[in-house]
Structures are given as C-alpha cells and as structure tokens.
Amino acid sequence: MSAFTFRCQVPAGPDDDEDDATLAALELLDRRGYPHQVLRSGVTDLREVTIRPRR
C-alpha cells in the first residue's frame, strides 16, 4: 500500500470557506480523471500567507 498527496490550487471567491475550497479541489480532480479517496484534507488561504523579504 502506498500513499501520496495531491496539492492543487483553485481560485476562491471572497466569501468562500474551507468547505467550498475542498469541494472545488475535489471537482477539479474528478474533471481531470484522477482517482482519489479523501483520507484527510487541509486548506490554506494563500491571501493570508506573508513572505518575508530576503536579506
């Protein structure tokens, strides 16, 4: 048995929550024909991620 992670970036609207983002990602996998079984999911809002400038 093996396991791996799908990471995909999907556009989100201003009022979308984690459930909306998860559903959008699963729909994307279905449309592309990737077989999957959800064991765990996590959502990161990239609008909230800050990147420190290089020194």
C-alpha angles and dihedrals in degrees: 000000000000135000134202139171130247113207117187134167117221128181114252132199122234092259098043117120133196093279092053091049093048092050091048091052093048091049089052091053090048093049091050091049097242111153111226145166118202112231097158135350134199132186129206120191102219090197087071096049115103124199119211114229117249117256 
